[in-house]
Amino acid sequence: MYYQLFYLQTEFIICPTQTQGVNKENWFQCDDGIEKAMGEWMRCGNQFKDLIKVFNFNRIHAKE
């Protein structure tokens, strides 16, 4: 996700896959799948939380 922010012209091609029996069709049907999928979302959210703080800091200080 960081890569896409800094290389705006990059085209990302998403290719869903199955790993450890979890895929896009069944991730929500078992505890293990839910834990894996939501864990990825949490990591994504944490990355953006930090970036938002940096961007806000830079935006605020650019006005000074």
N, C-alpha and C positions, 0 to 999 in steps of 0.2 A: 504494500500500500504506500509505503514511503516512496518507492521507486516511481509510482505514477504521479506523485506530487511534484517531483523534481525533473521528470522527463515527460513533459506534457504531450509530446508528439507520439509517444509510445502507444501502440495498439496492443491490448491484452486479449488473448484468446483463452477463454476459460474452458477447461476440459474436465468435467466431473469424472471421478473415478471411484472405485470401491476399495476400501482398505479395512482390514480386520472385520469383514462382513458388514460394514456400514457404508451406505451410499445415499444418493439424493432421494431415492424412493423410500428408504426405510429408516433413516436416521432418527425419526421421531417415534418409532414403534418399540424401542427398548431403552432401558436406562443407560446402557453403555453408549448407544448412539447419541442420545440426548446429551450426555456428559461430554462426548467428543465434539459434537457440533457447537454446543454452547460455550465450551472452552475456547474454541477458535474465535467465536464472536467476542468473547471477553478480551482475548488478546488483541484483537483488532481495535476494540473500543479503548483499551489502555494506550495503544499507540497513538490514536487520534486525540485522546485526552491530553497527552504530553505535547503534541504538535499544536493544538489549539492554544495552549498556554504560551508556547514560544511565539506563535503568530500574533497573539494579542499583545504580548510584551513588545515585540518589534513594532507593531502598529502604533501602540501608545507612545513609544519613545521616538518614533519617526516624526511625530507631530511637534516635538520639543525643539 
